[in-house]
Amino acid sequence: MDVLLQKIADIRVEHEAPEHLDANKLTDLDEVRDHITCKLLNADMNKDYLANKPHRLVEDFAVVYYVDLGGDETGHMSAPITDHLLDSYGIDIPELDKIAMDNLANSDIEFKTMREVLVEMMFPDGVDENDPRMEMLPPEEEIPSMYVLTNAEKMNGANSILDPKTMEDISEKVGGDFYILPSSLHEVIILPNTPDLDKDTLEHMVQEVNAGQVAPEDRLSDHVYMYDSVEKEIVLADKMPDRLKAREEAQEDRKPERERVSMKEKRPEKKAEAEKKAATREPVIPSKTQDQSLS
C-alpha cells in the first residue's frame, strides 16, 4: 500500500504541478501580481466555498480571485486566493480587485457573432469556403443578432463582463442597453435590447439550457441580466423597468428647472430688446378708460 500511494503521489505531482512552480512565490505579491485574475461564481450556490475567500458581489454573482499558474498540453493550473493568502500580500480586497481588473483589461477578450463561433467550431483548422458544410450555415444577415463574449482560452471567460471598456464597446456596437445570458462560467451570450425580446422567455431558455446541457460545476446562473448603458452597470433584468421608470420621472422633474434656467438666461436679451423697441416707439397718451384700467 505504501508503494502504491507513493506512486499515486508521484503521478499527481508530475502531471498537476508545473516544473517551474515554486509554492513559496505564491505569497510574494510582486511575483504573482501580473498573474492575478478573477472569475465569476454563483454566490448562492457557493456559500461554503466563499467563506474563506476574498470576494465582491455583482448582483448575485461573486467575483473571486486566483493566481493563474499557466499550463501545458496536460492541463491548466491556478491557485485560489484565500483570506490567509491575501493577508500575506498586505493588501485589502479593493486593491486586489484593482490588480485583477487591470490584468483582465490586458487579457485576450473575444466578442464574436454566433455565426463566427459556429464556424470556428466546425473548422478548427481554418475555413474552406468550398467545404459543403459551409452551406449548412445560414448567412450572417439571417442569424438573429446574437454574440458570444468569452476569452481566448475559453476558460472562465464569463468574467469578461467585468471589464468596463469591453462593455462600453459592446453597448456602442449594439446600440445601447443589452441582455446578458449566463451560458456558463466560461462564456455569456449577448443580445441587443429589442422590442421582440421578452425577459421571461429568455430566462426560461437559460434555465432549460442549464438543466440539460451545462455541467453543474460550470453553471453560472438561472437569471437574465442587462447592461445599463447609462449607469454603466450590470443589473438583473427584473430591475431594469424600474430603473427606466425612475429615469423618466427624474427627467420630467427636471424639465421646469431647465425651463427656468433657460428663461433666466434669455432675460437680459429680452430686456435689451424691449428697451430698444420702447426707445423707437412713439409715446401713446392713454384714454381715460385705459388710464383707469392701468391704475
C-alpha positions as protocol buffer text, in pm:
chain_id: "A"
residue {
  index: 1
  type: MET
  ca { x: 0 y: 0 z: 0 }
}
residue {
  index: 2
  type: ASP
  ca { x: 283 y: 242 z: 83 }
}
residue {
  index: 3
  type: VAL
  ca { x: 440 y: 182 z: -258 }
}
residue {
  index: 4
  type: LEU
  ca { x: 108 y: 234 z: -438 }
}
residue {
  index: 5
  type: LEU
  ca { x: 34 y: 556 z: -251 }
}
residue {
  index: 6
  type: GLN
  ca { x: 380 y: 690 z: -326 }
}
residue {
  index: 7
  type: LYS
  ca { x: 335 y: 615 z: -697 }
}
residue {
  index: 8
  type: ILE
  ca { x: -3 y: 790 z: -695 }
}
residue {
  index: 9
  type: ALA
  ca { x: 153 y: 1093 z: -527 }
}
residue {
  index: 10
  type: ASP
  ca { x: 439 y: 1098 z: -778 }
}
residue {
  index: 11
  type: ILE
  ca { x: 198 y: 1084 z: -1072 }
}
residue {
  index: 12
  type: ARG
  ca { x: -12 y: 1365 z: -927 }
}
residue {
  index: 13
  type: VAL
  ca { x: 289 y: 1591 z: -872 }
}
residue {
  index: 14
  type: GLU
  ca { x: 424 y: 1514 z: -1216 }
}
residue {
  index: 15
  type: HIS
  ca { x: 104 y: 1595 z: -1402 }
}
residue {
  index: 16
  type: GLU
  ca { x: -58 y: 1865 z: -1191 }
}
residue {
  index: 17
  type: ALA
  ca { x: 231 y: 2087 z: -1085 }
}
residue {
  index: 18
  type: PRO
  ca { x: 436 y: 2277 z: -1346 }
}
residue {
  index: 19
  type: GLU
  ca { x: 804 y: 2211 z: -1320 }
}
residue {
  index: 20
  type: HIS
  ca { x: 879 y: 2580 z: -1264 }
}
residue {
  index: 21
  type: LEU
  ca { x: 628 y: 2620 z: -980 }
}
residue {
  index: 22
  type: ASP
  ca { x: 774 y: 2748 z: -655 }
}
residue {
  index: 23
  type: ALA
  ca { x: 498 y: 2741 z: -394 }
}
residue {
  index: 24
  type: ASN
  ca { x: 684 y: 2994 z: -179 }
}
residue {
  index: 25
  type: LYS
  ca { x: 643 y: 3255 z: -452 }
}
residue {
  index: 26
  type: LEU
  ca { x: 265 y: 3242 z: -417 }
}
residue {
  index: 27
  type: THR
  ca { x: 293 y: 3454 z: -102 }
}
residue {
  index: 28
  type: ASP
  ca { x: 506 y: 3718 z: -277 }
}
residue {
  index: 29
  type: LEU
  ca { x: 279 y: 3982 z: -429 }
}
residue {
  index: 30
  type: ASP
  ca { x: 549 y: 4112 z: -662 }
}
residue {
  index: 31
  type: GLU
  ca { x: 592 y: 3761 z: -805 }
}
residue {
  index: 32
  type: VAL
  ca { x: 223 y: 3697 z: -868 }
}
residue {
  index: 33
  type: ARG
  ca { x: 87 y: 4048 z: -938 }
}
residue {
  index: 34
  type: ASP
  ca { x: 77 y: 4003 z: -1317 }
}
residue {
  index: 35
  type: HIS
  ca { x: -90 y: 3663 z: -1281 }
}
residue {
  index: 36
  type: ILE
  ca { x: -376 y: 3760 z: -1050 }
}
residue {
  index: 37
  type: THR
  ca { x: -711 y: 3730 z: -1224 }
}
residue {
  index: 38
  type: CYS
  ca { x: -1072 y: 3659 z: -1135 }
}
residue {
  index: 39
  type: LYS
  ca { x: -1373 y: 3451 z: -1221 }
}
residue {
  index: 40
  type: LEU
  ca { x: -1747 y: 3464 z: -1164 }
}
residue {
  index: 41
  type: LEU
  ca { x: -1938 y: 3223 z: -943 }
}
residue {
  index: 42
  type: ASN
  ca { x: -2298 y: 3198 z: -836 }
}
residue {
  index: 43
  type: ALA
  ca { x: -2293 y: 3340 z: -484 }
}
residue {
  index: 44
  type: ASP
  ca { x: -2586 y: 3137 z: -350 }
}
residue {
  index: 45
  type: MET
  ca { x: -2454 y: 2808 z: -487 }
}
residue {
  index: 46
  type: ASN
  ca { x: -2103 y: 2862 z: -347 }
}
residue {
  index: 47
  type: LYS
  ca { x: -2156 y: 2993 z: 6 }
}
residue {
  index: 48
  type: ASP
  ca { x: -1923 y: 2736 z: 164 }
}
residue {
  index: 49
  type: TYR
  ca { x: -1650 y: 2799 z: -93 }
}
residue {
  index: 50
  type: LEU
  ca { x: -1672 y: 3176 z: -42 }
}
residue {
  index: 51
  type: ALA
  ca { x: -1648 y: 3150 z: 336 }
}
residue {
  index: 52
  type: ASN
  ca { x: -1268 y: 3194 z: 342 }
}
residue {
  index: 53
  type: LYS
  ca { x: -1220 y: 3371 z: 7 }
}
residue {
  index: 54
  type: PRO
  ca { x: -1199 y: 3748 z: -53 }
}
residue {
  index: 55
  type: HIS
  ca { x: -1473 y: 3840 z: -298 }
}
residue {
  index: 56
  type: ARG
  ca { x: -1715 y: 4110 z: -407 }
}
residue {
  index: 57
  type: LEU
  ca { x: -2070 y: 4082 z: -533 }
}
residue {
  index: 58
  type: VAL
  ca { x: -2213 y: 4193 z: -866 }
}
residue {
  index: 59
  type: GLU
  ca { x: -2585 y: 4128 z: -825 }
}
residue {
  index: 60
  type: ASP
  ca { x: -2594 y: 3755 z: -737 }
}
residue {
  index: 61
  type: PHE
  ca { x: -2252 y: 3689 z: -890 }
}
residue {
  index: 62
  type: ALA
  ca { x: -1947 y: 3653 z: -666 }
}
residue {
  index: 63
  type: VAL
  ca { x: -1618 y: 3777 z: -808 }
}
residue {
  index: 64
  type: VAL
  ca { x: -1338 y: 3558 z: -670 }
}
residue {
  index: 65
  type: TYR
  ca { x: -966 y: 3585 z: -732 }
}
residue {
  index: 66
  type: TYR
  ca { x: -691 y: 3342 z: -813 }
}
residue {
  index: 67
  type: VAL
  ca { x: -333 y: 3319 z: -935 }
}
residue {
  index: 68
  type: ASP
  ca { x: -303 y: 3182 z: -1287 }
}
residue {
  index: 69
  type: LEU
  ca { x: -11 y: 2938 z: -1286 }
}
residue {
  index: 70
  type: GLY
  ca { x: -30 y: 2864 z: -1656 }
}
residue {
  index: 71
  type: GLY
  ca { x: -36 y: 2520 z: -1808 }
}
residue {
  index: 72
  type: ASP
  ca { x: 58 y: 2295 z: -2094 }
}
residue {
  index: 73
  type: GLU
  ca { x: -98 y: 2023 z: -2307 }
}
residue {
  index: 74
  type: THR
  ca { x: -185 y: 1827 z: -1991 }
}
residue {
  index: 75
  type: GLY
  ca { x: -395 y: 2098 z: -1833 }
}
residue {
  index: 76
  type: HIS
  ca { x: -412 y: 2437 z: -1665 }
}
residue {
  index: 77
  type: MET
  ca { x: -330 y: 2525 z: -1305 }
}
residue {
  index: 78
  type: SER
  ca { x: -444 y: 2801 z: -1075 }
}
residue {
  index: 79
  type: ALA
  ca { x: -431 y: 2878 z: -705 }
}
residue {
  index: 80
  type: PRO
  ca { x: -732 y: 3040 z: -534 }
}
residue {
  index: 81
  type: ILE
  ca { x: -656 y: 3346 z: -325 }
}
residue {
  index: 82
  type: THR
  ca { x: -777 y: 3283 z: 28 }
}
residue {
  index: 83
  type: ASP
  ca { x: -815 y: 3528 z: 314 }
}
residue {
  index: 84
  type: HIS
  ca { x: -486 y: 3396 z: 455 }
}
residue {
  index: 85
  type: LEU
  ca { x: -305 y: 3446 z: 124 }
}
residue {
  index: 86
  type: LEU
  ca { x: -447 y: 3797 z: 93 }
}
residue {
  index: 87
  type: ASP
  ca { x: -314 y: 3880 z: 440 }
}
residue {
  index: 88
  type: SER
  ca { x: 31 y: 3768 z: 329 }
}
residue {
  index: 89
  type: TYR
  ca { x: 13 y: 4016 z: 39 }
}
residue {
  index: 90
  type: GLY
  ca { x: -56 y: 4300 z: 279 }
}
residue {
  index: 91
  type: ILE
  ca { x: -338 y: 4448 z: 69 }
}
residue {
  index: 92
  type: ASP
  ca { x: -716 y: 4472 z: 102 }
}
residue {
  index: 93
  type: ILE
  ca { x: -994 y: 4347 z: -127 }
}
residue {
  index: 94
  type: PRO
  ca { x: -1036 y: 4673 z: -327 }
}
residue {
  index: 95
  type: GLU
  ca { x: -665 y: 4675 z: -412 }
}
residue {
  index: 96
  type: LEU
  ca { x: -676 y: 4305 z: -501 }
}
residue {
  index: 97
  type: ASP
  ca { x: -975 y: 4372 z: -723 }
}
residue {
  index: 98
  type: LYS
  ca { x: -797 y: 4659 z: -898 }
}
residue {
  index: 99
  type: ILE
  ca { x: -500 y: 4435 z: -978 }
}
residue {
  index: 100
  type: ALA
  ca { x: -732 y: 4168 z: -1118 }
}
residue {
  index: 101
  type: MET
  ca { x: -931 y: 4423 z: -1324 }
}
residue {
  index: 102
  type: ASP
  ca { x: -613 y: 4573 z: -1469 }
}
residue {
  index: 103
  type: ASN
  ca { x: -494 y: 4227 z: -1572 }
}
residue {
  index: 104
  type: LEU
  ca { x: -837 y: 4147 z: -1716 }
}
residue {
  index: 105
  type: ALA
  ca { x: -828 y: 4463 z: -1926 }
}
residue {
  index: 106
  type: ASN
  ca { x: -497 y: 4349 z: -2075 }
}
residue {
  index: 107
  type: SER
  ca { x: -616 y: 3994 z: -2146 }
}
residue {
  index: 108
  type: ASP
  ca { x: -747 y: 3850 z: -2473 }
}
residue {
  index: 109
  type: ILE
  ca { x: -1121 y: 3911 z: -2455 }
}
residue {
  index: 110
  type: GLU
  ca { x: -1321 y: 3786 z: -2753 }
}
residue {
  index: 111
  type: PHE
  ca { x: -1655 y: 3922 z: -2871 }
}
residue {
  index: 112
  type: LYS
  ca { x: -1786 y: 3740 z: -3177 }
}
residue {
  index: 113
  type: THR
  ca { x: -2109 y: 3674 z: -3358 }
}
residue {
  index: 114
  type: MET
  ca { x: -2272 y: 3339 z: -3307 }
}
residue {
  index: 115
  type: ARG
  ca { x: -2200 y: 3251 z: -3669 }
}
residue {
  index: 116
  type: GLU
  ca { x: -1829 y: 3321 z: -3623 }
}
residue {
  index: 117
  type: VAL
  ca { x: -1826 y: 3092 z: -3320 }
}
residue {
  index: 118
  type: LEU
  ca { x: -2005 y: 2816 z: -3511 }
}
residue {
  index: 119
  type: VAL
  ca { x: -1758 y: 2844 z: -3799 }
}
residue {
  index: 120
  type: GLU
  ca { x: -1465 y: 2811 z: -3556 }
}
residue {
  index: 121
  type: MET
  ca { x: -1623 y: 2502 z: -3400 }
}
residue {
  index: 122
  type: MET
  ca { x: -1685 y: 2339 z: -3738 }
}
residue {
  index: 123
  type: PHE
  ca { x: -1349 y: 2438 z: -3887 }
}
residue {
  index: 124
  type: PRO
  ca { x: -1090 y: 2442 z: -3605 }
}
residue {
  index: 125
  type: ASP
  ca { x: -808 y: 2421 z: -3862 }
}
residue {
  index: 126
  type: GLY
  ca { x: -936 y: 2705 z: -4078 }
}
residue {
  index: 127
  type: VAL
  ca { x: -1227 y: 2774 z: -4308 }
}
residue {
  index: 128
  type: ASP
  ca { x: -1250 y: 2619 z: -4652 }
}
residue {
  index: 129
  type: GLU
  ca { x: -1514 y: 2813 z: -4842 }
}
residue {
  index: 130
  type: ASN
  ca { x: -1560 y: 2520 z: -5081 }
}
residue {
  index: 131
  type: ASP
  ca { x: -1641 y: 2281 z: -4798 }
}
residue {
  index: 132
  type: PRO
  ca { x: -2005 y: 2168 z: -4842 }
}
residue {
  index: 133
  type: ARG
  ca { x: -2058 y: 2205 z: -4468 }
}
residue {
  index: 134
  type: MET
  ca { x: -2047 y: 2583 z: -4515 }
}
residue {
  index: 135
  type: GLU
  ca { x: -2388 y: 2555 z: -4682 }
}
residue {
  index: 136
  type: MET
  ca { x: -2527 y: 2431 z: -4353 }
}
residue {
  index: 137
  type: LEU
  ca { x: -2468 y: 2773 z: -4200 }
}
residue {
  index: 138
  type: PRO
  ca { x: -2716 y: 3048 z: -4284 }
}
residue {
  index: 139
  type: PRO
  ca { x: -2576 y: 3385 z: -4397 }
}
residue {
  index: 140
  type: GLU
  ca { x: -2482 y: 3631 z: -4124 }
}
residue {
  index: 141
  type: GLU
  ca { x: -2776 y: 3857 z: -4204 }
}
residue {
  index: 142
  type: GLU
  ca { x: -3023 y: 3572 z: -4150 }
}
residue {
  index: 143
  type: ILE
  ca { x: -2899 y: 3492 z: -3798 }
}
residue {
  index: 144
  type: PRO
  ca { x: -3058 y: 3695 z: -3518 }
}
residue {
  index: 145
  type: SER
  ca { x: -2822 y: 3943 z: -3354 }
}
residue {
  index: 146
  type: MET
  ca { x: -2656 y: 3710 z: -3106 }
}
residue {
  index: 147
  type: TYR
  ca { x: -2300 y: 3739 z: -2982 }
}
residue {
  index: 148
  type: VAL
  ca { x: -2067 y: 3535 z: -2762 }
}
residue {
  index: 149
  type: LEU
  ca { x: -1839 y: 3701 z: -2507 }
}
residue {
  index: 150
  type: THR
  ca { x: -1551 y: 3498 z: -2364 }
}
residue {
  index: 151
  type: ASN
  ca { x: -1170 y: 3491 z: -2365 }
}
residue {
  index: 152
  type: ALA
  ca { x: -913 y: 3335 z: -2596 }
}
residue {
  index: 153
  type: GLU
  ca { x: -867 y: 3034 z: -2367 }
}
residue {
  index: 154
  type: LYS
  ca { x: -1245 y: 2975 z: -2337 }
}
residue {
  index: 155
  type: MET
  ca { x: -1177 y: 2927 z: -1966 }
}
residue {
  index: 156
  type: ASN
  ca { x: -1367 y: 3131 z: -1704 }
}
residue {
  index: 157
  type: GLY
  ca { x: -1445 y: 3374 z: -1986 }
}
residue {
  index: 158
  type: ALA
  ca { x: -1770 y: 3495 z: -1829 }
}
residue {
  index: 159
  type: ASN
  ca { x: -1552 y: 3732 z: -1624 }
}
residue {
  index: 160
  type: SER
  ca { x: -1520 y: 3943 z: -1942 }
}
residue {
  index: 161
  type: ILE
  ca { x: -1840 y: 4124 z: -1842 }
}
residue {
  index: 162
  type: LEU
  ca { x: -1641 y: 4284 z: -1559 }
}
residue {
  index: 163
  type: ASP
  ca { x: -1421 y: 4483 z: -1799 }
}
residue {
  index: 164
  type: PRO
  ca { x: -1575 y: 4833 z: -1830 }
}
residue {
  index: 165
  type: LYS
  ca { x: -1426 y: 4916 z: -2169 }
}
residue {
  index: 166
  type: THR
  ca { x: -1542 y: 4589 z: -2322 }
}
residue {
  index: 167
  type: MET
  ca { x: -1896 y: 4652 z: -2203 }
}
residue {
  index: 168
  type: GLU
  ca { x: -1897 y: 5010 z: -2329 }
}
residue {
  index: 169
  type: ASP
  ca { x: -1766 y: 4896 z: -2667 }
}
residue {
  index: 170
  type: ILE
  ca { x: -2039 y: 4633 z: -2691 }
}
residue {
  index: 171
  type: SER
  ca { x: -2301 y: 4891 z: -2595 }
}
residue {
  index: 172
  type: GLU
  ca { x: -2181 y: 5118 z: -2873 }
}
residue {
  index: 173
  type: LYS
  ca { x: -2187 y: 4831 z: -3122 }
}
residue {
  index: 174
  type: VAL
  ca { x: -2537 y: 4705 z: -3039 }
}
residue {
  index: 175
  type: GLY
  ca { x: -2689 y: 5047 z: -2978 }
}
residue {
  index: 176
  type: GLY
  ca { x: -2736 y: 5090 z: -2602 }
}
residue {
  index: 177
  type: ASP
  ca { x: -2864 y: 4850 z: -2336 }
}
residue {
  index: 178
  type: PHE
  ca { x: -2829 y: 4478 z: -2394 }
}
residue {
  index: 179
  type: TYR
  ca { x: -2919 y: 4144 z: -2240 }
}
residue {
  index: 180
  type: ILE
  ca { x: -2660 y: 3914 z: -2083 }
}
residue {
  index: 181
  type: LEU
  ca { x: -2741 y: 3541 z: -2082 }
}
residue {
  index: 182
  type: PRO
  ca { x: -2509 y: 3343 z: -1849 }
}
residue {
  index: 183
  type: SER
  ca { x: -2428 y: 3048 z: -2073 }
}
residue {
  index: 184
  type: SER
  ca { x: -2169 y: 2909 z: -1827 }
}
residue {
  index: 185
  type: LEU
  ca { x: -1868 y: 3011 z: -1620 }
}
residue {
  index: 186
  type: HIS
  ca { x: -1676 y: 3023 z: -1945 }
}
residue {
  index: 187
  type: GLU
  ca { x: -1890 y: 3246 z: -2168 }
}
residue {
  index: 188
  type: VAL
  ca { x: -2200 y: 3461 z: -2187 }
}
residue {
  index: 189
  type: ILE
  ca { x: -2438 y: 3536 z: -2472 }
}
residue {
  index: 190
  type: ILE
  ca { x: -2513 y: 3898 z: -2561 }
}
residue {
  index: 191
  type: LEU
  ca { x: -2844 y: 4006 z: -2715 }
}
residue {
  index: 192
  type: PRO
  ca { x: -2931 y: 4366 z: -2811 }
}
residue {
  index: 193
  type: ASN
  ca { x: -3236 y: 4502 z: -2630 }
}
residue {
  index: 194
  type: THR
  ca { x: -3508 y: 4488 z: -2895 }
}
residue {
  index: 195
  type: PRO
  ca { x: -3889 y: 4512 z: -2852 }
}
residue {
  index: 196
  type: ASP
  ca { x: -3941 y: 4150 z: -2963 }
}
residue {
  index: 197
  type: LEU
  ca { x: -3735 y: 4008 z: -2674 }
}
residue {
  index: 198
  type: ASP
  ca { x: -3911 y: 3905 z: -2355 }
}
residue {
  index: 199
  type: LYS
  ca { x: -3719 y: 3869 z: -2030 }
}
residue {
  index: 200
  type: ASP
  ca { x: -3928 y: 3577 z: -1904 }
}
residue {
  index: 201
  type: THR
  ca { x: -3881 y: 3385 z: -2229 }
}
residue {
  index: 202
  type: LEU
  ca { x: -3505 y: 3440 z: -2218 }
}
residue {
  index: 203
  type: GLU
  ca { x: -3488 y: 3331 z: -1855 }
}
residue {
  index: 204
  type: HIS
  ca { x: -3682 y: 3014 z: -1932 }
}
residue {
  index: 205
  type: MET
  ca { x: -3439 y: 2940 z: -2214 }
}
residue {
  index: 206
  type: VAL
  ca { x: -3137 y: 2986 z: -1983 }
}
residue {
  index: 207
  type: GLN
  ca { x: -3288 y: 2753 z: -1725 }
}
residue {
  index: 208
  type: GLU
  ca { x: -3358 y: 2484 z: -1984 }
}
residue {
  index: 209
  type: VAL
  ca { x: -3002 y: 2502 z: -2121 }
}
residue {
  index: 210
  type: ASN
  ca { x: -2854 y: 2489 z: -1771 }
}
residue {
  index: 211
  type: ALA
  ca { x: -3063 y: 2186 z: -1679 }
}
residue {
  index: 212
  type: GLY
  ca { x: -2991 y: 1987 z: -1993 }
}
residue {
  index: 213
  type: GLN
  ca { x: -2662 y: 2099 z: -2142 }
}
residue {
  index: 214
  type: VAL
  ca { x: -2437 y: 2260 z: -1880 }
}
residue {
  index: 215
  type: ALA
  ca { x: -2243 y: 2059 z: -1623 }
}
residue {
  index: 216
  type: PRO
  ca { x: -2343 y: 2154 z: -1266 }
}
residue {
  index: 217
  type: GLU
  ca { x: -1991 y: 2276 z: -1184 }
}
residue {
  index: 218
  type: ASP
  ca { x: -1999 y: 2511 z: -1485 }
}
residue {
  index: 219
  type: ARG
  ca { x: -2339 y: 2670 z: -1419 }
}
residue {
  index: 220
  type: LEU
  ca { x: -2332 y: 3040 z: -1351 }
}
residue {
  index: 221
  type: SER
  ca { x: -2693 y: 3148 z: -1302 }
}
residue {
  index: 222
  type: ASP
  ca { x: -3054 y: 3079 z: -1397 }
}
residue {
  index: 223
  type: HIS
  ca { x: -3127 y: 3452 z: -1424 }
}
residue {
  index: 224
  type: VAL
  ca { x: -3102 y: 3701 z: -1710 }
}
residue {
  index: 225
  type: TYR
  ca { x: -2911 y: 4028 z: -1674 }
}
residue {
  index: 226
  type: MET
  ca { x: -2890 y: 4359 z: -1855 }
}
residue {
  index: 227
  type: TYR
  ca { x: -2620 y: 4615 z: -1910 }
}
residue {
  index: 228
  type: ASP
  ca { x: -2745 y: 4962 z: -1821 }
}
residue {
  index: 229
  type: SER
  ca { x: -2562 y: 5178 z: -2075 }
}
residue {
  index: 230
  type: VAL
  ca { x: -2647 y: 5500 z: -1887 }
}
residue {
  index: 231
  type: GLU
  ca { x: -2528 y: 5393 z: -1542 }
}
residue {
  index: 232
  type: LYS
  ca { x: -2268 y: 5156 z: -1696 }
}
residue {
  index: 233
  type: GLU
  ca { x: -2372 y: 4876 z: -1463 }
}
residue {
  index: 234
  type: ILE
  ca { x: -2480 y: 4513 z: -1484 }
}
residue {
  index: 235
  type: VAL
  ca { x: -2821 y: 4456 z: -1326 }
}
residue {
  index: 236
  type: LEU
  ca { x: -3073 y: 4176 z: -1303 }
}
residue {
  index: 237
  type: ALA
  ca { x: -3314 y: 4216 z: -1593 }
}
residue {
  index: 238
  type: ASP
  ca { x: -3602 y: 4231 z: -1342 }
}
residue {
  index: 239
  type: LYS
  ca { x: -3469 y: 4563 z: -1213 }
}
residue {
  index: 240
  type: MET
  ca { x: -3438 y: 4739 z: -1547 }
}
residue {
  index: 241
  type: PRO
  ca { x: -3803 y: 4851 z: -1589 }
}
residue {
  index: 242
  type: ASP
  ca { x: -3795 y: 5028 z: -1251 }
}
residue {
  index: 243
  type: ARG
  ca { x: -3466 y: 5195 z: -1344 }
}
residue {
  index: 244
  type: LEU
  ca { x: -3610 y: 5322 z: -1670 }
}
residue {
  index: 245
  type: LYS
  ca { x: -3925 y: 5446 z: -1499 }
}
residue {
  index: 246
  type: ALA
  ca { x: -3725 y: 5630 z: -1232 }
}
residue {
  index: 247
  type: ARG
  ca { x: -3506 y: 5782 z: -1504 }
}
residue {
  index: 248
  type: GLU
  ca { x: -3810 y: 5908 z: -1697 }
}
residue {
  index: 249
  type: GLU
  ca { x: -3964 y: 6055 z: -1382 }
}
residue {
  index: 250
  type: ALA
  ca { x: -3639 y: 6229 z: -1298 }
}
residue {
  index: 251
  type: GLN
  ca { x: -3630 y: 6382 z: -1646 }
}
residue {
  index: 252
  type: GLU
  ca { x: -3985 y: 6508 z: -1605 }
}
residue {
  index: 253
  type: ASP
  ca { x: -3898 y: 6660 z: -1268 }
}
residue {
  index: 254
  type: ARG
  ca { x: -3604 y: 6841 z: -1421 }
}
residue {
  index: 255
  type: LYS
  ca { x: -3799 y: 6996 z: -1708 }
}
residue {
  index: 256
  type: PRO
  ca { x: -3939 y: 7302 z: -1519 }
}
residue {
  index: 257
  type: GLU
  ca { x: -3595 y: 7369 z: -1374 }
}
residue {
  index: 258
  type: ARG
  ca { x: -3438 y: 7363 z: -1719 }
}
residue {
  index: 259
  type: GLU
  ca { x: -3707 y: 7595 z: -1848 }
}
residue {
  index: 260
  type: ARG
  ca { x: -3648 y: 7837 z: -1562 }
}
residue {
  index: 261
  type: VAL
  ca { x: -3278 y: 7835 z: -1629 }
}
residue {
  index: 262
  type: SER
  ca { x: -3344 y: 7893 z: -1997 }
}
residue {
  index: 263
  type: MET
  ca { x: -3573 y: 8188 z: -1928 }
}
residue {
  index: 264
  type: LYS
  ca { x: -3323 y: 8335 z: -1683 }
}
residue {
  index: 265
  type: GLU
  ca { x: -3051 y: 8316 z: -1947 }
}
residue {
  index: 266
  type: LYS
  ca { x: -3273 y: 8486 z: -2204 }
}
residue {
  index: 267
  type: ARG
  ca { x: -3399 y: 8760 z: -1968 }
}
residue {
  index: 268
  type: PRO
  ca { x: -3115 y: 9015 z: -2031 }
}
residue {
  index: 269
  type: GLU
  ca { x: -3154 y: 8965 z: -2405 }
}
residue {
  index: 270
  type: LYS
  ca { x: -3530 y: 9016 z: -2391 }
}
residue {
  index: 271
  type: LYS
  ca { x: -3492 y: 9321 z: -2165 }
}
residue {
  index: 272
  type: ALA
  ca { x: -3250 y: 9484 z: -2408 }
}
residue {
  index: 273
  type: GLU
  ca { x: -3485 y: 9409 z: -2696 }
}
residue {
  index: 274
  type: ALA
  ca { x: -3779 y: 9561 z: -2509 }
}
residue {
  index: 275
  type: GLU
  ca { x: -3581 y: 9876 z: -2424 }
}
residue {
  index: 276
  type: LYS
  ca { x: -3481 y: 9916 z: -2787 }
}
residue {
  index: 277
  type: LYS
  ca { x: -3843 y: 9891 z: -2902 }
}
residue {
  index: 278
  type: ALA
  ca { x: -3954 y: 10136 z: -2632 }
}
residue {
  index: 279
  type: ALA
  ca { x: -3693 y: 10391 z: -2743 }
}
residue {
  index: 280
  type: THR
  ca { x: -3814 y: 10384 z: -3104 }
}
residue {
  index: 281
  type: ARG
  ca { x: -4183 y: 10374 z: -3027 }
}
residue {
  index: 282
  type: GLU
  ca { x: -4386 y: 10697 z: -3023 }
}
residue {
  index: 283
  type: PRO
  ca { x: -4537 y: 10778 z: -2685 }
}
residue {
  index: 284
  type: VAL
  ca { x: -4905 y: 10689 z: -2652 }
}
residue {
  index: 285
  type: ILE
  ca { x: -5139 y: 10900 z: -2441 }
}
residue {
  index: 286
  type: PRO
  ca { x: -5387 y: 10663 z: -2281 }
}
residue {
  index: 287
  type: SER
  ca { x: -5755 y: 10746 z: -2282 }
}
residue {
  index: 288
  type: LYS
  ca { x: -5940 y: 10791 z: -1957 }
}
residue {
  index: 289
  type: THR
  ca { x: -6069 y: 10437 z: -1965 }
}
residue {
  index: 290
  type: GLN
  ca { x: -5723 y: 10300 z: -2039 }
}
residue {
  index: 291
  type: ASP
  ca { x: -5576 y: 10516 z: -1763 }
}
residue {
  index: 292
  type: GLN
  ca { x: -5824 y: 10376 z: -1509 }
}
residue {
  index: 293
  type: SER
  ca { x: -5758 y: 10018 z: -1613 }
}
residue {
  index: 294
  type: LEU
  ca { x: -5382 y: 10068 z: -1588 }
}
residue {
  index: 295
  type: SER
  ca { x: -5415 y: 10225 z: -1245 }
}
